[in-house]
Each structure stands twice: as C-alpha cells, then as structure tokens.
C-alpha cells in the first residue's frame, strides 16, 4: 500500500514538518554523499546521533548506531562531529 503524500494545500506554512518522528517523508534521495560507519572504530558515544539534524541515525539494541538512508540528506555533520572519525562520507 502506498502512503498518501500531502498536496500543496495540506503542507504546513513554510513546508515545516512538525512530526519528524513519522518516517512518512523520505527525504534522503537527493544526497550526493552518504555517511558510512566503521563499526570497529565506533566507541558508541552517540555524538553523531545527538548532532544529526534529522531523525536519520538510529540507536541499535546492541548499543551502536545505524544510518537510515531514507531520511539522511548527506549533510556530513555526523562525520564532522565524530571524535574518533569512524564515519566517512562516501559518494552514493
């Protein structure tokens, strides 16, 4: 079943998305670079999760993190803020 996307009349003023927790808006398809995590180097500090401006970094049950590429816009903030540089921005 396909989800119904809002029409221009239904989108809030200025295009604000007030409930980003809902993964209805798949906004990651325009990125040029994507973050890739080297889980061997990751110290599970969650700084990437904290600084991500979108709900695109999820915490996993084992205490790590994973990238939701349907939401990630490829801004690179996670890679820039990672203290151990375990996130690399790669083309794709």
N, CA, C and O atoms as a Tinker XYZ file with bonds, in Angstrom:
   368  protein
     1  N      0.834000   -1.174000    0.000000    73     2
     2  CA     0.000000    0.000000    0.000000    64     1     3
     3  C      0.884000    1.246000    0.000000    63     2     4     5
     4  O      1.802000    1.354000    0.813000    81     3
     5  N      0.623000    2.154000   -0.876000    73     3     6
     6  CA     1.397000    3.370000   -0.990000    64     5     7
     7  C      0.856000    4.440000   -0.044000    63     6     8     9
     8  O     -0.356000    4.623000    0.077000    81     7
     9  N      1.776000    5.145000    0.627000    73     7    10
    10  CA     1.310000    6.200000    1.524000    64     9    11
    11  C      0.918000    7.425000    0.695000    63    10    12    13
    12  O      1.481000    7.682000   -0.369000    81    11
    13  N     -0.055000    8.168000    1.205000    73    11    14
    14  CA    -0.536000    9.363000    0.517000    64    13    15
    15  C      0.339000   10.538000    0.914000    63    14    16    17
    16  O      0.448000   10.868000    2.095000    81    15
    17  N      0.957000   11.165000   -0.066000    73    15    18
    18  CA     1.750000   12.355000    0.201000    64    17    19
    19  C      0.819000   13.558000    0.220000    63    18    20    21
    20  O     -0.163000   13.594000   -0.522000    81    19
    21  N      1.118000   14.555000    1.070000    73    19    22
    22  CA     0.241000   15.718000    1.156000    64    21    23
    23  C      0.293000   16.558000   -0.120000    63    22    24    25
    24  O      1.321000   16.630000   -0.793000    81    23
    25  N     -0.814000   17.179000   -0.431000    73    23    26
    26  CA    -0.858000   18.107000   -1.555000    64    25    27
    27  C     -0.287000   19.441000   -1.092000    63    26    28    29
    28  O     -0.031000   19.629000    0.097000    81    27
    29  N     -0.089000   20.360000   -2.017000    73    27    30
    30  CA     0.470000   21.654000   -1.627000    64    29    31
    31  C     -0.445000   22.394000   -0.652000    63    30    32    33
    32  O      0.029000   23.212000    0.137000    81    31
    33  N     -1.749000   22.118000   -0.697000    73    31    34
    34  CA    -2.672000   22.775000    0.227000    64    33    35
    35  C     -2.587000   22.177000    1.630000    63    34    36    37
    36  O     -2.944000   22.838000    2.605000    81    35
    37  N     -2.126000   20.955000    1.739000    73    35    38
    38  CA    -2.049000   20.276000    3.031000    64    37    39
    39  C     -0.705000   20.472000    3.738000    63    38    40    41
    40  O     -0.606000   20.241000    4.943000    81    39
    41  N      0.321000   20.891000    3.008000    73    39    42
    42  CA     1.638000   21.103000    3.609000    64    41    43
    43  C      1.573000   22.351000    4.487000    63    42    44    45
    44  O      1.054000   23.381000    4.058000    81    43
    45  N      2.099000   22.267000    5.720000    73    43    46
    46  CA     2.063000   23.427000    6.621000    64    45    47
    47  C      2.811000   24.630000    6.035000    63    46    48    49
    48  O      3.627000   24.480000    5.125000    81    47
    49  N      2.527000   25.807000    6.558000    73    47    50
    50  CA     3.176000   27.038000    6.125000    64    49    51
    51  C      4.693000   26.861000    6.188000    63    50    52    53
    52  O      5.220000   26.339000    7.170000    81    51
    53  N      5.379000   27.288000    5.158000    73    51    54
    54  CA     6.839000   27.206000    5.009000    64    53    55
    55  C      7.324000   25.768000    4.844000    63    54    56    57
    56  O      8.529000   25.521000    4.891000    81    55
    57  N      6.425000   24.830000    4.656000    73    55    58
    58  CA     6.826000   23.445000    4.437000    64    57    59
    59  C      7.385000   22.769000    5.675000    63    58    60    61
    60  O      8.075000   21.755000    5.570000    81    59
    61  N      7.096000   23.322000    6.851000    73    59    62
    62  CA     7.594000   22.733000    8.089000    64    61    63
    63  C      6.982000   21.365000    8.308000    63    62    64    65
    64  O      5.791000   21.162000    8.075000    81    63
    65  N      7.800000   20.431000    8.756000    73    63    66
    66  CA     7.319000   19.102000    9.114000    64    65    67
    67  C      7.310000   19.059000   10.637000    63    66    68    69
    68  O      8.365000   19.038000   11.271000    81    67
    69  N      6.129000   19.046000   11.213000    73    67    70
    70  CA     6.002000   19.152000   12.657000    64    69    71
    71  C      6.150000   17.827000   13.384000    63    70    72    73
    72  O      6.344000   17.819000   14.599000    81    71
    73  N      6.065000   16.714000   12.682000    73    71    74
    74  CA     6.201000   15.418000   13.325000    64    73    75
    75  C      7.276000   14.618000   12.609000    63    74    76    77
    76  O      6.957000   13.686000   11.871000    81    75
    77  N      8.571000   14.967000   12.814000    73    75    78
    78  CA     9.630000   14.290000   12.083000    64    77    79
    79  C      9.816000   12.844000   12.518000    63    78    80    81
    80  O     10.486000   12.077000   11.827000    81    79
    81  N      9.239000   12.459000   13.645000    73    79    82
    82  CA     9.333000   11.077000   14.097000    64    81    83
    83  C      8.636000   10.125000   13.150000    63    82    84    85
    84  O      8.992000    8.948000   13.076000    81    83
    85  N      7.654000   10.616000   12.429000    73    83    86
    86  CA     6.988000    9.787000   11.433000    64    85    87
    87  C      7.886000    9.710000   10.214000    63    86    88    89
    88  O      8.330000   10.736000    9.699000    81    87
    89  N      8.148000    8.526000    9.760000    73    87    90
    90  CA     9.014000    8.379000    8.603000    64    89    91
    91  C      8.188000    8.335000    7.329000    63    90    92    93
    92  O      8.400000    7.480000    6.469000    81    91
    93  N      7.244000    9.263000    7.212000    73    91    94
    94  CA     6.395000    9.363000    6.036000    64    93    95
    95  C      7.137000   10.078000    4.917000    63    94    96    97
    96  O      6.983000    9.736000    3.745000    81    95
    97  N      7.932000   11.059000    5.278000    73    95    98
    98  CA     8.638000   11.869000    4.295000    64    97    99
    99  C     10.025000   11.281000    4.064000    63    98   100   101
   100  O     10.914000   11.454000    4.898000    81    99
   101  N     10.217000   10.600000    2.963000    73    99   102
   102  CA    11.511000   10.019000    2.633000    64   101   103
   103  C     12.324000   11.085000    1.911000    63   102   104   105
   104  O     12.113000   11.352000    0.728000    81   103
   105  N     13.254000   11.687000    2.639000    73   103   106
   106  CA    13.946000   12.873000    2.142000    64   105   107
   107  C     15.404000   12.611000    1.796000    63   106   108   109
   108  O     16.137000   13.560000    1.521000    81   107
   109  N     15.844000   11.381000    1.799000    73   107   110
   110  CA    17.253000   11.108000    1.588000    64   109   111
   111  C     17.668000   10.876000    0.152000    63   110   112   113
   112  O     18.831000   10.562000   -0.100000    81   111
   113  N     16.765000   11.019000   -0.791000    73   111   114
   114  CA    17.115000   10.657000   -2.166000    64   113   115
   115  C     17.839000   11.756000   -2.934000    63   114   116   117
   116  O     18.189000   11.541000   -4.094000    81   115
   117  N     18.078000   12.911000   -2.348000    73   115   118
   118  CA    18.760000   13.970000   -3.083000    64   117   119
   119  C     20.226000   14.129000   -2.668000    63   118   120   121
   120  O     20.916000   15.014000   -3.174000    81   119
   121  N     20.699000   13.298000   -1.771000    73   119   122
   122  CA    22.076000   13.471000   -1.294000    64   121   123
   123  C     23.097000   13.017000   -2.342000    63   122   124   125
   124  O     22.808000   12.165000   -3.183000    81   123
   125  N     24.284000   13.599000   -2.273000    73   123   126
   126  CA    25.402000   13.219000   -3.133000    64   125   127
   127  C     26.349000   12.302000   -2.381000    63   126   128   129
   128  O     26.863000   11.338000   -2.948000    81   127
   129  N     26.584000   12.597000   -1.103000    73   127   130
   130  CA    27.445000   11.771000   -0.264000    64   129   131
   131  C     26.623000   11.169000    0.863000    63   130   132   133
   132  O     25.659000   11.772000    1.334000    81   131
   133  N     27.014000    9.970000    1.291000    73   131   134
   134  CA    26.315000    9.333000    2.406000    64   133   135
   135  C     27.327000    8.922000    3.469000    63   134   136   137
   136  O     28.459000    8.565000    3.143000    81   135
   137  N     26.932000    8.968000    4.726000    73   135   138
   138  CA    27.839000    8.559000    5.796000    64   137   139
   139  C     27.880000    7.037000    5.915000    63   138   140   141
   140  O     26.846000    6.371000    5.861000    81   139
   141  N     29.072000    6.505000    6.076000    73   139   142
   142  CA    29.255000    5.072000    6.294000    64   141   143
   143  C     30.034000    4.920000    7.594000    63   142   144   145
   144  O     31.089000    5.527000    7.776000    81   143
   145  N     29.499000    4.102000    8.490000    73   143   146
   146  CA    30.099000    3.931000    9.820000    64   145   147
   147  C     31.014000    2.718000    9.829000    63   146   148   149
   148  O     30.627000    1.637000    9.383000    81   147
   149  N     32.230000    2.898000   10.337000    73   147   150
   150  CA    33.140000    1.782000   10.594000    64   149   151
   151  C     32.848000    1.338000   12.026000    63   150   152   153
   152  O     33.338000    1.939000   12.982000    81   151
   153  N     32.048000    0.286000   12.165000    73   151   154
   154  CA    31.593000   -0.145000   13.494000    64   153   155
   155  C     32.730000   -0.672000   14.365000    63   154   156   157
   156  O     32.589000   -0.732000   15.587000    81   155
   157  N     33.855000   -1.055000   13.758000    73   155   158
   158  CA    35.019000   -1.497000   14.530000    64   157   159
   159  C     35.636000   -0.332000   15.305000    63   158   160   161
   160  O     36.119000   -0.517000   16.422000    81   159
   161  N     35.621000    0.865000   14.719000    73   159   162
   162  CA    36.207000    2.051000   15.351000    64   161   163
   163  C     35.227000    2.793000   16.248000    63   162   164   165
   164  O     35.648000    3.572000   17.104000    81   163
   165  N     33.922000    2.567000   16.068000    73   163   166
   166  CA    32.891000    3.306000   16.810000    64   165   167
   167  C     32.984000    3.021000   18.310000    63   166   168   169
   168  O     33.060000    1.865000   18.726000    81   167
   169  N     32.979000    4.083000   19.116000    73   167   170
   170  CA    33.045000    3.946000   20.573000    64   169   171
   171  C     31.672000    4.098000   21.228000    63   170   172   173
   172  O     31.565000    4.121000   22.454000    81   171
   173  N     30.632000    4.201000   20.413000    73   171   174
   174  CA    29.244000    4.284000   20.883000    64   173   175
   175  C     29.016000    5.465000   21.829000    63   174   176   177
   176  O     28.405000    5.329000   22.889000    81   175
   177  N     29.521000    6.613000   21.416000    73   175   178
   178  CA    29.375000    7.823000   22.229000    64   177   179
   179  C     28.068000    8.569000   21.916000    63   178   180   181
   180  O     27.634000    9.413000   22.700000    81   179
   181  N     27.452000    8.261000   20.788000    73   179   182
   182  CA    26.174000    8.846000   20.346000    64   181   183
   183  C     26.255000   10.322000   19.979000    63   182   184   185
   184  O     25.223000   10.985000   19.877000    81   183
   185  N     27.448000   10.845000   19.780000    73   183   186
   186  CA    27.563000   12.244000   19.376000    64   185   187
   187  C     26.944000   12.438000   17.997000    63   186   188   189
   188  O     26.295000   13.454000   17.746000    81   187
   189  N     27.141000   11.472000   17.101000    73   187   190
   190  CA    26.528000   11.568000   15.768000    64   189   191
   191  C     25.013000   11.603000   15.879000    63   190   192   193
   192  O     24.353000   12.383000   15.193000    81   191
   193  N     24.468000   10.766000   16.733000    73   191   194
   194  CA    23.018000   10.698000   16.953000    64   193   195
   195  C     22.505000   12.021000   17.523000    63   194   196   197
   196  O     21.438000   12.502000   17.142000    81   195
   197  N     23.272000   12.594000   18.430000    73   195   198
   198  CA    22.884000   13.842000   19.077000    64   197   199
   199  C     22.888000   15.020000   18.102000    63   198   200   201
   200  O     21.978000   15.849000   18.131000    81   199
   201  N     23.896000   15.101000   17.247000    73   199   202
   202  CA    24.043000   16.241000   16.341000    64   201   203
   203  C     23.266000   16.106000   15.041000    63   202   204   205
   204  O     23.110000   17.100000   14.331000    81   203
   205  N     22.777000   14.931000   14.699000    73   203   206
   206  CA    22.059000   14.744000   13.440000    64   205   207
   207  C     20.807000   15.624000   13.420000    63   206   208   209
   208  O     19.959000   15.502000   14.304000    81   207
   209  N     20.678000   16.514000   12.421000    73   207   210
   210  CA    19.530000   17.417000   12.379000    64   209   211
   211  C     18.245000   16.747000   11.905000    63   210   212   213
   212  O     17.179000   17.362000   11.946000    81   211
   213  N     18.327000   15.532000   11.470000    73   211   214
   214  CA    17.163000   14.762000   11.015000    64   213   215
   215  C     17.070000   13.484000   11.847000    63   214   216   217
   216  O     18.039000   13.110000   12.509000    81   215
   217  N     15.930000   12.816000   11.823000    73   215   218
   218  CA    15.849000   11.537000   12.565000    64   217   219
   219  C     16.445000   10.405000   11.737000    63   218   220   221
   220  O     15.775000    9.402000   11.491000    81   219
   221  N     17.697000   10.551000   11.304000    73   219   222
   222  CA    18.256000    9.556000   10.392000    64   221   223
   223  C     19.325000    8.667000   11.014000    63   222   224   225
   224  O     19.846000    7.780000   10.337000    81   223
   225  N     19.663000    8.875000   12.268000    73   223   226
   226  CA    20.576000    7.976000   12.960000    64   225   227
   227  C     19.795000    7.303000   14.073000    63   226   228   229
   228  O     19.238000    7.954000   14.957000    81   227
   229  N     19.773000    5.988000   14.003000    73   227   230
   230  CA    19.022000    5.194000   14.977000    64   229   231
   231  C     19.986000    4.455000   15.892000    63   230   232   233
   232  O     21.047000    4.003000   15.463000    81   231
   233  N     19.605000    4.340000   17.149000    73   231   234
   234  CA    20.377000    3.534000   18.092000    64   233   235
   235  C     19.914000    2.095000   17.959000    63   234   236   237
   236  O     18.720000    1.831000   17.819000    81   235
   237  N     20.861000    1.162000   18.003000    73   235   238
   238  CA    20.530000   -0.252000   17.855000    64   237   239
   239  C     20.470000   -0.927000   19.222000    63   238   240   241
   240  O     20.897000   -0.363000   20.230000    81   239
   241  N     19.936000   -2.137000   19.236000    73   239   242
   242  CA    19.794000   -2.863000   20.502000    64   241   243
   243  C     21.130000   -3.205000   21.138000    63   242   244   245
   244  O     21.221000   -3.331000   22.359000    81   243
   245  N     22.173000   -3.358000   20.320000    73   243   246
   246  CA    23.493000   -3.686000   20.873000    64   245   247
   247  C     24.248000   -2.448000   21.355000    63   246   248   249
   248  O     25.398000   -2.557000   21.782000    81   247
   249  N     23.625000   -1.284000   21.294000    73   247   250
   250  CA    24.237000   -0.060000   21.783000    64   249   251
   251  C     24.933000    0.767000   20.716000    63   250   252   253
   252  O     25.459000    1.841000   21.010000    81   251
   253  N     24.942000    0.288000   19.496000    73   251   254
   254  CA    25.570000    1.030000   18.409000    64   253   255
   255  C     24.587000    1.962000   17.722000    63   254   256   257
   256  O     23.514000    2.257000   18.249000    81   255
   257  N     24.968000    2.413000   16.550000    73   255   258
   258  CA    24.108000    3.281000   15.745000    64   257   259
   259  C     24.096000    2.782000   14.304000    63   258   260   261
   260  O     25.020000    2.105000   13.854000    81   259
   261  N     23.034000    3.130000   13.598000    73   259   262
   262  CA    22.942000    2.825000   12.172000    64   261   263
   263  C     22.281000    3.999000   11.472000    63   262   264   265
   264  O     21.522000    4.754000   12.081000    81   263
   265  N     22.574000    4.142000   10.196000    73   263   266
   266  CA    22.057000    5.254000    9.403000    64   265   267
   267  C     20.795000    4.814000    8.682000    63   266   268   269
   268  O     20.766000    3.754000    8.057000    81   267
   269  N     19.757000    5.626000    8.770000    73   267   270
   270  CA    18.540000    5.407000    7.991000    64   269   271
   271  C     18.693000    6.237000    6.718000    63   270   272   273
   272  O     18.481000    7.450000    6.725000    81   271
   273  N     19.061000    5.574000    5.638000    73   271   274
   274  CA    19.360000    6.290000    4.395000    64   273   275
   275  C     18.114000    6.847000    3.711000    63   274   276   277
   276  O     18.241000    7.675000    2.810000    81   275
   277  N     16.927000    6.425000    4.106000    73   275   278
   278  CA    15.711000    7.022000    3.548000    64   277   279
   279  C     15.497000    8.432000    4.092000    63   278   280   281
   280  O     14.780000    9.223000    3.479000    81   279
   281  N     16.102000    8.756000    5.225000    73   279   282
   282  CA    15.968000   10.072000    5.840000    64   281   283
   283  C     17.226000   10.924000    5.708000    63   282   284   285
   284  O     17.137000   12.152000    5.677000    81   283
   285  N     18.396000   10.292000    5.629000    73   283   286
   286  CA    19.671000   11.012000    5.634000    64   285   287
   287  C     19.837000   11.853000    4.377000    63   286   288   289
   288  O     19.673000   11.364000    3.259000    81   287
   289  N     20.163000   13.122000    4.578000    73   287   290
   290  CA    20.357000   14.050000    3.462000    64   289   291
   291  C     21.819000   14.202000    3.080000    63   290   292   293
   292  O     22.134000   14.905000    2.120000    81   291
   293  N     22.718000   13.556000    3.812000    73   291   294
   294  CA    24.132000   13.603000    3.487000    64   293   295
   295  C     24.817000   14.892000    3.871000    63   294   296   297
   296  O     25.764000   15.307000    3.203000    81   295
   297  N     24.366000   15.532000    4.923000    73   295   298
   298  CA    24.942000   16.826000    5.318000    64   297   299
   299  C     26.363000   16.688000    5.851000    63   298   300   301
   300  O     27.151000   17.627000    5.735000    81   299
   301  N     26.710000   15.537000    6.435000    73   299   302
   302  CA    28.060000   15.310000    6.933000    64   301   303
   303  C     28.325000   15.784000    8.341000    63   302   304   305
   304  O     29.460000   15.703000    8.811000    81   303
   305  N     27.315000   16.274000    9.027000    73   303   306
   306  CA    27.508000   16.736000   10.403000    64   305   307
   307  C     27.966000   15.593000   11.296000    63   306   308   309
   308  O     28.828000   15.780000   12.155000    81   307
   309  N     27.396000   14.413000   11.099000    73   307   310
   310  CA    27.773000   13.261000   11.917000    64   309   311
   311  C     29.258000   12.948000   11.758000    63   310   312   313
   312  O     29.945000   12.695000   12.747000    81   311
   313  N     29.756000   12.962000   10.528000    73   311   314
   314  CA    31.175000   12.681000   10.268000    64   313   315
   315  C     32.072000   13.772000   10.854000    63   314   316   317
   316  O     33.143000   13.477000   11.385000    81   315
   317  N     31.640000   15.019000   10.759000    73   315   318
   318  CA    32.441000   16.129000   11.279000    64   317   319
   319  C     32.524000   16.110000   12.806000    63   318   320   321
   320  O     33.546000   16.492000   13.377000    81   319
   321  N     31.460000   15.668000   13.462000    73   319   322
   322  CA    31.415000   15.693000   14.929000    64   321   323
   323  C     31.957000   14.431000   15.581000    63   322   324   325
   324  O     32.216000   14.436000   16.784000    81   323
   325  N     32.136000   13.364000   14.838000    73   323   326
   326  CA    32.598000   12.095000   15.413000    64   325   327
   327  C     34.007000   12.258000   15.986000    63   326   328   329
   328  O     34.927000   12.621000   15.253000    81   327
   329  N     34.192000   11.995000   17.289000    73   327   330
   330  CA    35.505000   12.216000   17.908000    64   329   331
   331  C     36.568000   11.214000   17.470000    63   330   332   333
   332  O     37.758000   11.514000   17.568000    81   331
   333  N     36.177000   10.033000   16.988000    73   331   334
   334  CA    37.155000    9.024000   16.560000    64   333   335
   335  C     37.189000    8.865000   15.043000    63   334   336   337
   336  O     37.888000    7.999000   14.518000    81   335
   337  N     36.431000    9.706000   14.345000    73   335   338
   338  CA    36.398000    9.722000   12.876000    64   337   339
   339  C     36.088000    8.345000   12.286000    63   338   340   341
   340  O     36.749000    7.896000   11.349000    81   339
   341  N     35.065000    7.676000   12.852000    73   339   342
   342  CA    34.661000    6.375000   12.322000    64   341   343
   343  C     33.581000    6.500000   11.249000    63   342   344   345
   344  O     33.130000    5.492000   10.706000    81   343
   345  N     33.165000    7.722000   10.941000    73   343   346
   346  CA    32.158000    7.945000    9.904000    64   345   347
   347  C     32.832000    8.620000    8.730000    63   346   348   349
   348  O     33.443000    9.680000    8.865000    81   347
   349  N     32.709000    7.985000    7.569000    73   347   350
   350  CA    33.292000    8.528000    6.345000    64   349   351
   351  C     32.164000    8.875000    5.375000    63   350   352   353
   352  O     31.211000    8.112000    5.224000    81   351
   353  N     32.276000   10.000000    4.738000    73   351   354
   354  CA    31.310000   10.412000    3.728000    64   353   355
   355  C     31.785000    9.864000    2.374000    63   354   356   357
   356  O     32.862000   10.217000    1.892000    81   355
   357  N     30.967000    9.004000    1.778000    73   355   358
   358  CA    31.324000    8.395000    0.506000    64   357   359
   359  C     30.285000    8.766000   -0.544000    63   358   360   361
   360  O     29.123000    9.006000   -0.218000    81   359
   361  N     30.704000    8.811000   -1.797000    73   359   362
   362  CA    29.794000    9.151000   -2.877000    64   361   363
   363  C     28.733000    8.068000   -3.008000    63   362   364   365
   364  O     29.040000    6.876000   -2.975000    81   363
   365  N     27.501000    8.487000   -3.154000    73   363   366
   366  CA    26.444000    7.498000   -3.334000    64   365   367
   367  C     25.237000    7.923000   -2.692000    63   366   368
   368  O     24.231000    7.215000   -2.736000    81   367
